[in-house]
Amino acid sequence: MPTWMKVLLVAGGLLVVLLVMAAVASYFVVSRYGPGLVEAGRQTFTEGAEYGSRTDNEGCLNEAAARQARVDGFTAMVRNGVFMEACLRASRPTPGFCDDVPRQMEVMKAITWQHQQCKRFGLKPEQQCGQLFQGVQRFCEESGRPGDADANANVGGTGGGAGEGVEPPPPPPAPRRPPAPAR
């Protein structure tokens, strides 16, 4: 058997062993910590929705920014993002809340806006405040175009917004074209 074939077989065998070990380790980690993480996420979502039912969009953002100032670690940061998004969906609309929020695909405008919001709320970049404001961008995009007076109108979820249960209007009919002249 050629040397290159032996090297290839050994490398392939090692790769298979590593993949099996990674799969087994993943199974044990998910078995042990998965249910707790899911329950913590569910509790955070419920807490955000309950808070949102008592406030408006701006109140949710203010509370989430205050919590972001106290986060310590990746898990706490993710939980705060879940809290804010659940809160925004359940809260009353704040007129003009989405007016100056850039779309997510407007990358340079979004980065500048996120940085301005971090400064506005006194958050430092090392607190990952940009991720918090990406949640605001998602909320504004999902709820319609920025500038909508009723930011919650089209957002699904546990709601509380004025548009809950209301279907969006159907699109207008296509314009009619005059018949082509006969040849």
Salt bridges, closest charged atoms under 4 A:
GLU39 OE1 - ARG42 NH1 3.34
GLU47 OE2 - ARG67 NH2 2.70
GLU58 OE2 - ARG120 NH2 2.81
GLU63 OE2 - ARG67 NE 2.94
GLU85 OE1 - ARG89 NH1 3.68
GLU85 OE2 - ARG138 NH2 2.43
GLU106 OE2 - LYS109 NZ 3.59
GLU142 OE1 - ARG89 NH2 2.21
ASP148 OD1 - ARG145 NH1 2.64
